[in-house]
Amino acid sequence: MIPKLNPHDASNILKKGGTAIYPTEGIYGLGCDPFNSKSVENIFKAKGRSKNKSFIILGSDIKYFNNIIDDTYLMDKSLQTINFTTWVVPCNKSCPPWLKKDNTVAIRLTKHETVMLLCDYMNAPIISTSANLSNSEYDDDLKNIEKVFDEKIDCIVTGQLGNEKKPSTIKNIITKEVIRA
């Protein structure tokens, strides 16, 4: 059984390099500290995910993306609008290489209470990817998710799923191209 923790206690696990299953706006996600390469590696392994794929990084405040995205875009009003949109943004020089894909990174501001608390307790953003094995259907039954990730993930963060019924829209900040509707 994976221990179930409140956001404060789970954030302490993440700060120490741990991984978590947590509720988001529409699905359960897998996450960790995006600046800890070993934690990110553990998420890749737990999912069986190809290293060619990148992750979305969630934050409760634009300030959490300071060490990730090009400063030019920190004040972009598109990024600061909370409308369940993930933005692909040019990264800056201090962005860790494991977060980049073609010198960009995918970020999303969230208003989901549990994710906001995790970020605020960590004083950082978190990695976000769906809580399913790569190339497998997503199942939103937490008991089934727990079985799949038992002994692979360190904790489950308590909280409620949001009401979104589909994944976030993904757009390119420069071209405004919709990558995923």
Stockholm file with secondary structure:
# STOCKHOLM 1.0

chainA/1-181         MIPKLNPHDASNILKKGGTAIYPTEGIYGLGCDPFNSKSVENIFKAKGRSKNKSFIILGSDIKYFNNIIDDTYLMDKSLQTINFTTWVVPCNKSCPPWLKKDNTVAIRLTKHETVMLLCDYMNAPIISTSANLSNSEYDDDLKNIEKVFDEKIDCIVTGQLGNEKKPSTIKNIITKEVIRA
#=GR chainA/1-181 SS CCCEECHHHHHHHHHTTCEEEEECSSSEEEEECTTCHHHHHHHHHHHTCCTTSCCEEEESSGGGGTTTBCGGGTTCHHHHCCSSEEEEEEBCTTSCGGGCBTTEEEEEECCCHHHHHHHHHHTSCEEEEESSCTTSCCCCCHHHHHHHHTTTSSEEECCCCCSCCSCCEEEETTTCCEEEC
#=GC SS_cons         CCCEECHHHHHHHHHTTCEEEEECSSSEEEEECTTCHHHHHHHHHHHTCCTTSCCEEEESSGGGGTTTBCGGGTTCHHHHCCSSEEEEEEBCTTSCGGGCBTTEEEEEECCCHHHHHHHHHHTSCEEEEESSCTTSCCCCCHHHHHHHHTTTSSEEECCCCCSCCSCCEEEETTTCCEEEC
//
